[in-house]
């Protein structure tokens, strides 16, 4: 079973991701802020991290930088979940050290396939 860590401070977004991914038999973890996200990632070693870039304590860019410095997590795919304009979102996410980007609002029809694609790329 693949483990996904969602670092997201917005409860509605958290619940939406959980509801959409629940049928796919992923183990879903959650952190409401960047500091907790780093702690949970370190403790649980998830297979994929969904990173909100606008967090209340530490911005997503800084969290990604911190995660990339942890040897056990260096190869873990990190996907930015962001409301940035779609035209620049992927370029910005990659410049911040993310492996990809999914823009908000999340398209619930394509979201599970997007997640599966990140797992395929990681293998």
N, C-alpha and C positions, 0 to 999 in steps of 0.2 A: 504494500500500500504506500503510495507516494504521500509525502507530507508537504503541505503548503503553509507558509507563514505569511499572514496578511498584516502589514503594519499600516493601520488606518485609524484615524481619530474620529471619523464621522460614523456614527452608529448606523445610519441608514445605508451607507455604502458598505459597511461591514456585513450587515444582514443580507443585502442584495447578493454579494459575492457568495456568502454561505448558502443562500437559497438556490442559487444557480449551480453551484458546484456540488452540493450535497448528493445528488443522484449518481455522481461519478466515482464514489467510493474513495475520495481523498481524505486524508487526515488533515483537518483544518485547525491551525493555531492562529491566535490573534494577539496583537500588541497594539495598544491605543496611542503609543508615543514612541519616539525614536530610541530613547534609552532602554525602554522595556523590549523593544524590537531587537536590539543588539543582544541583550541578556537571553531572550528566548531563542534567538538564532544560535547563540553559543551553546546553550544547554541542549537544544533539540536537534541541531544540524538538519534543518529542513532540506527538501529536494528542490524547492522553488520558493523565492521570496517575492511577494507582491508589495511594492513600496509606494505608499502615498508620498508625493514629494512635498506637500505642504503640511507639516506636522507641527503640533503646538510647542514642543520643546526644542528639538534639534531638527533642522530642515533635512529633507530626504537625501539631498546631495551629500551632506556630512555623514549621515547614517550609512550610505552606500560606501563612502570612503573608509569609514571605520570597519565595516564588514569585509571589505576587500583586503584589509590588513591582517585578518585572522586566517592563518594557513588552512584550517579545515573548511573554510567557507569561500576560499578564493575561486573555486570552480562552480559554486552554486549559482544558478541563473537568478538574476535579480531583474524584475520587470517593473518599470515605473508605471504607476497608475496615476494619471494626471489630467487636469483640465486645461493643460497647455493647448494652444492651437495645433490641430492635427498636422499642419504643414511643417511645423518646426519641432514637434514633440519627440519624434524618434531621434533626430540629430542631437537635441538637447539631452535626452536620456542617455544616449551612448557617450556623449562627452562627459557625463557625470559618472560613468562606469557601469551603467545598466546594460543588460543584454538585449533589452527591447522595451517597448512601450505600448500601453493600452490606454486609449483616451477615454475620459469621462464625458458624457454619461456612458457607462458600459453598455454595449450592445449585447443584451442577454442571449440572443440567438447565436452569435458568433463567439461569445466569450469562452465556452467550454472547448471549442476547437482551437482557439488561440492558446489556451493553457496547455492543451495536449501537444501543440506544435513546439512550445518551449521545452517540454519534456523530451520530445523527439530530437531536438537540436542538441540537447545536453548529453544524449547517449552516444 
